[in-house]
Amino acid sequence: MVNGNERNQISENALLWKQQSDSTNADINTQWLKSNVVDFNDISLKNCTWVYSHVPKTAGTALESYLIQAFELKHVLNIDAVDLNELPECLYLRSRLPQFITGYHPLNGMLYQLLNNEKVVHISMMRDPIERIVSFFNHNITQRFRSKNHSGENLSFDEYINQSHLKEINNGQSRRLAGVIDSDEEISDKELYFKARFAIDNCFTVVGVTEFFSQFHKLIAKKCGVIFHDLPPITRLETKVQLANLKPEQIKIIKQKNKVDIQLYQYVRSKFLNLINS
């Protein structure tokens, strides 16, 4: 049960998070996760909180639909960072911490400073950067991707990929995993890569890849001794741009803007393949 003092502590921690810089929050969260994250060999559904940190357009909703089968719905909380920031107390609305928390939570997010000082299974997933940018564009054009800014809805694909202010399509995966997706501070590609790679190695129980989606959820099910029932594929959005139809110049632009994501994805992919083949 959460008492009054604990509720006050939640509010104090939330206020402190808001007063700190993104880099400070990322450093605090990194150190906390490094000490509390469960190693994959010790993964369990008991005596620990599960946090699935979505990276947008990596099939996160589909993976969540499998993982959620391992928990009672009353112990599941689906909330994104933007909503948690507005109402941090919702984390304990049921007078206890949820067993499974899922949503878009970058490494600098408030969530990690509201959790109890206990072990946490921390999961995420990456996607091939070129595929992800195409998916992002199709999603933005058709559904305006959870944003109050609709300025991109009429952009052509060429206009879209040439925008410099959209952080999600400029090494967005690495920036989320390094905790700098919301930061305006300058960071070199080298520093970004090593920050994100350090987080991958020290702050997550496991990071999968969309390319091996089935292997990912089956690996978790086997490790935890549960059965995930097969689910129908999520209905695809209207596709305005096909990956196979991209022009060489378009691919070149995407690669230039996602050098770190490409390098980090190859590292995560190789690490994941070693895991499932071991």
C-alpha positions as CSV (number, residue, x, y, z in Angstrom):
1,M,0.0,0.0,0.0
2,V,1.1,3.6,-0.7
3,N,0.8,5.9,2.3
4,G,0.8,9.6,2.5
5,N,4.5,10.0,2.9
6,E,5.2,7.8,-0.1
7,R,2.7,9.9,-2.2
8,N,4.5,13.1,-1.1
9,Q,7.8,11.5,-2.1
10,I,6.4,10.7,-5.6
11,S,5.4,14.4,-6.0
12,E,8.8,15.6,-4.7
13,N,10.7,13.2,-7.1
14,A,8.5,14.4,-10.0
15,L,9.1,18.0,-9.2
16,L,12.9,17.4,-8.9
17,W,12.9,15.6,-12.3
18,K,11.2,18.6,-13.9
19,Q,13.8,21.0,-12.5
20,Q,16.8,19.0,-13.7
21,S,18.3,19.0,-17.2
22,D,17.8,16.1,-19.6
23,S,21.4,15.1,-19.3
24,T,21.2,15.1,-15.5
25,N,18.1,13.0,-15.6
26,A,19.6,10.6,-18.1
27,D,22.7,10.2,-15.9
28,I,20.6,9.6,-12.8
29,N,18.4,7.0,-14.6
30,T,21.4,5.3,-16.1
31,Q,23.0,4.8,-12.7
32,W,19.8,3.6,-11.2
33,L,19.1,1.1,-14.0
34,K,22.6,-0.1,-14.0
35,S,22.2,-1.1,-10.3
36,N,18.6,-2.4,-10.5
37,V,18.1,-4.0,-14.0
38,V,17.6,-7.7,-14.0
39,D,20.1,-9.7,-16.1
40,F,18.5,-11.7,-18.9
41,N,19.7,-15.0,-17.3
42,D,17.7,-14.1,-14.2
43,I,14.6,-12.9,-15.9
44,S,11.4,-13.7,-14.0
45,L,7.8,-12.7,-13.6
46,K,8.1,-12.7,-9.8
47,N,9.5,-10.1,-7.4
48,C,10.2,-7.4,-9.9
49,T,8.5,-4.8,-12.0
50,W,8.5,-5.1,-15.8
51,V,9.0,-2.0,-17.9
52,Y,8.7,-2.1,-21.7
53,S,10.1,1.1,-23.1
54,H,8.7,1.6,-26.6
55,V,10.7,3.1,-29.3
56,P,8.1,4.5,-31.8
57,K,7.6,2.5,-35.0
58,T,9.4,-0.6,-34.0
59,A,6.3,-2.9,-33.7
60,G,6.1,-2.0,-30.0
61,T,2.3,-2.2,-29.8
62,A,2.4,-5.7,-31.3
63,L,5.1,-6.9,-28.8
64,E,3.2,-5.3,-26.0
65,S,0.1,-7.4,-27.0
66,Y,2.2,-10.5,-26.3
67,L,3.9,-9.4,-23.2
68,I,0.7,-8.3,-21.6
69,Q,-0.6,-11.8,-21.6
70,A,1.7,-12.7,-18.7
71,F,0.0,-10.3,-16.3
72,E,-3.4,-9.6,-14.8
73,L,-4.9,-6.6,-16.5
74,K,-5.4,-4.9,-13.1
75,H,-1.6,-4.9,-12.7
76,V,-0.8,-3.4,-16.1
77,L,-0.3,0.3,-16.8
78,N,0.0,1.7,-20.3
79,I,1.1,5.3,-20.2
80,D,3.5,7.4,-22.2
81,A,6.0,9.8,-20.7
82,V,4.1,12.9,-21.8
83,D,1.1,11.8,-19.8
84,L,3.0,10.5,-16.8
85,N,4.8,13.9,-16.6
86,E,1.4,15.6,-16.1
87,L,0.1,13.1,-13.5
88,P,3.0,11.1,-11.9
89,E,0.7,10.0,-9.1
90,C,-1.2,7.8,-11.5
91,L,1.7,5.3,-11.2
92,Y,0.2,4.3,-7.9
93,L,-3.5,4.7,-8.4
94,R,-4.1,1.2,-7.3
95,S,-2.1,1.8,-4.1
96,R,0.8,-0.3,-5.5
97,L,3.2,-0.2,-8.3
98,P,2.0,-2.0,-11.5
99,Q,3.7,-5.2,-12.4
100,F,4.0,-4.3,-16.0
101,I,4.5,-0.7,-17.2
102,T,4.5,0.0,-20.9
103,G,4.8,3.1,-23.1
104,Y,7.1,5.6,-24.7
105,H,9.8,6.3,-22.0
106,P,13.2,7.6,-23.1
107,L,16.1,7.0,-20.8
108,N,15.9,10.5,-19.4
109,G,12.2,10.0,-18.5
110,M,10.5,10.7,-15.2
111,L,9.3,7.1,-14.8
112,Y,12.7,5.7,-13.6
113,Q,12.8,8.2,-10.8
114,L,9.4,7.2,-9.5
115,L,10.0,3.5,-9.2
116,N,10.8,1.8,-6.0
117,N,14.4,0.8,-5.3
118,E,13.8,-2.7,-6.5
119,K,14.8,-5.0,-9.4
120,V,13.2,-4.2,-12.8
121,V,13.0,-6.2,-16.0
122,H,13.7,-3.5,-18.6
123,I,12.9,-4.3,-22.3
124,S,13.0,-2.4,-25.6
125,M,13.3,-3.0,-29.3
126,M,15.0,-1.5,-32.3
127,R,14.2,-1.5,-36.0
128,D,16.2,-1.2,-39.2
129,P,16.5,2.7,-39.4
130,I,15.5,2.9,-43.1
131,E,12.4,0.8,-42.6
132,R,11.6,2.8,-39.5
133,I,11.7,6.2,-41.3
134,V,9.4,4.9,-44.0
135,S,7.0,3.6,-41.4
136,F,7.2,6.9,-39.5
137,F,6.3,8.8,-42.7
138,N,3.4,6.6,-43.5
139,H,2.1,6.8,-40.0
140,N,2.5,10.6,-39.8
141,I,0.8,11.1,-43.1
142,T,-2.2,8.9,-42.4
143,Q,-2.7,9.4,-38.6
144,R,-0.6,12.4,-37.6
145,F,1.3,10.2,-35.1
146,R,0.1,11.3,-31.7
147,S,1.1,14.9,-32.2
148,K,-0.6,18.2,-31.8
149,N,1.6,19.6,-34.6
150,H,-0.1,18.6,-37.9
151,S,2.3,20.6,-40.1
152,G,3.8,17.4,-41.6
153,E,0.5,15.9,-42.9
154,N,0.8,17.3,-46.4
155,L,4.6,16.9,-46.8
156,S,6.0,14.8,-49.6
157,F,8.5,12.1,-48.6
158,D,11.4,14.1,-49.9
159,E,10.3,17.1,-47.8
160,Y,9.8,14.9,-44.8
161,I,13.2,13.3,-44.8
162,N,15.0,16.6,-45.3
163,Q,13.6,18.2,-42.1
164,S,16.3,18.8,-39.6
165,H,14.1,19.5,-36.6
166,L,12.4,16.1,-36.4
167,K,14.5,14.3,-33.9
168,E,12.8,11.0,-34.4
169,I,14.0,10.7,-37.9
170,N,17.5,12.0,-37.1
171,N,19.1,9.1,-35.1
172,G,15.9,9.0,-33.1
173,Q,16.4,5.5,-31.7
174,S,19.9,6.2,-30.4
175,R,18.7,9.5,-28.9
176,R,15.9,7.8,-27.1
177,L,18.1,5.0,-25.8
178,A,20.8,7.5,-24.7
179,G,18.2,9.8,-23.0
180,V,18.8,12.8,-25.2
181,I,15.7,12.7,-27.5
182,D,14.3,15.9,-25.8
183,S,17.6,17.7,-25.4
184,D,18.8,20.6,-27.5
185,E,22.4,20.1,-26.2
186,E,24.9,19.4,-28.9
187,I,26.2,15.9,-29.0
188,S,28.6,14.3,-31.4
189,D,27.8,11.1,-33.3
190,K,30.6,9.3,-31.5
191,E,29.4,10.4,-28.0
192,L,25.8,9.6,-28.9
193,Y,26.7,6.1,-30.1
194,F,28.7,5.2,-27.0
195,K,26.0,6.6,-24.7
196,A,23.3,4.6,-26.4
197,R,25.5,1.5,-26.5
198,F,26.4,1.8,-22.8
199,A,22.6,1.9,-22.1
200,I,22.0,-1.1,-24.2
201,D,24.6,-3.1,-22.3
202,N,23.9,-1.9,-18.8
203,C,20.4,-0.5,-18.5
204,F,18.3,-3.1,-20.3
205,T,17.5,-6.7,-19.6
206,V,17.2,-7.3,-23.3
207,V,16.8,-5.2,-26.5
208,G,15.3,-7.1,-29.4
209,V,15.0,-6.2,-33.1
210,T,11.8,-6.0,-35.1
211,E,13.4,-8.1,-37.8
212,F,13.2,-11.1,-35.4
213,F,9.9,-10.2,-33.8
214,S,8.6,-13.7,-33.4
215,Q,11.9,-15.0,-32.0
216,F,11.9,-12.1,-29.5
217,H,8.5,-12.8,-27.8
218,K,9.0,-16.6,-28.0
219,L,12.4,-16.2,-26.3
220,I,10.8,-14.2,-23.5
221,A,8.0,-16.7,-23.1
222,K,10.4,-19.7,-22.9
223,K,12.6,-17.9,-20.4
224,C,9.6,-17.0,-18.1
225,G,7.8,-20.4,-18.5
226,V,4.7,-18.9,-20.0
227,I,2.7,-19.4,-23.2
228,F,1.9,-16.4,-25.4
229,H,-1.1,-17.1,-27.6
230,D,-0.6,-16.2,-31.3
231,L,-2.4,-13.0,-32.2
232,P,-3.6,-11.7,-35.6
233,P,-1.4,-9.1,-37.2
234,I,-2.2,-5.5,-36.5
235,T,-4.0,-3.8,-39.3
236,R,-1.5,-1.9,-41.5
237,L,-1.9,1.8,-42.2
238,E,-2.4,3.1,-45.6
239,T,1.0,2.9,-47.3
240,K,2.0,5.9,-49.4
241,V,5.7,5.1,-49.7
242,Q,7.1,1.6,-50.2
243,L,10.6,0.7,-49.0
244,A,11.3,-1.1,-52.2
245,N,10.5,2.0,-54.3
246,L,12.9,4.4,-52.5
247,K,15.3,6.2,-54.8
248,P,19.0,5.9,-54.2
249,E,19.2,9.6,-53.3
250,Q,16.4,9.2,-50.7
251,I,18.2,6.2,-49.1
252,K,21.4,8.2,-49.1
253,I,19.7,11.1,-47.2
254,I,18.2,8.7,-44.6
255,K,21.5,7.0,-44.1
256,Q,23.3,10.4,-43.6
257,K,20.8,11.4,-41.0
258,N,20.9,8.1,-39.2
259,K,24.5,7.1,-39.1
260,V,24.4,6.4,-35.4
261,D,21.1,4.5,-35.6
262,I,22.5,2.3,-38.3
263,Q,25.7,1.5,-36.4
264,L,23.8,0.9,-33.1
265,Y,21.2,-1.3,-34.9
266,Q,23.8,-3.5,-36.3
267,Y,25.3,-3.9,-32.8
268,V,22.0,-4.7,-31.2
269,R,21.0,-7.1,-34.0
270,S,24.3,-9.0,-33.6
271,K,24.0,-9.1,-29.8
272,F,20.4,-10.3,-30.1
273,L,21.3,-13.1,-32.6
274,N,24.1,-14.3,-30.3
275,L,21.5,-14.4,-27.5
276,I,18.9,-16.5,-29.4
277,N,21.6,-18.8,-30.8
278,S,23.2,-19.4,-27.5
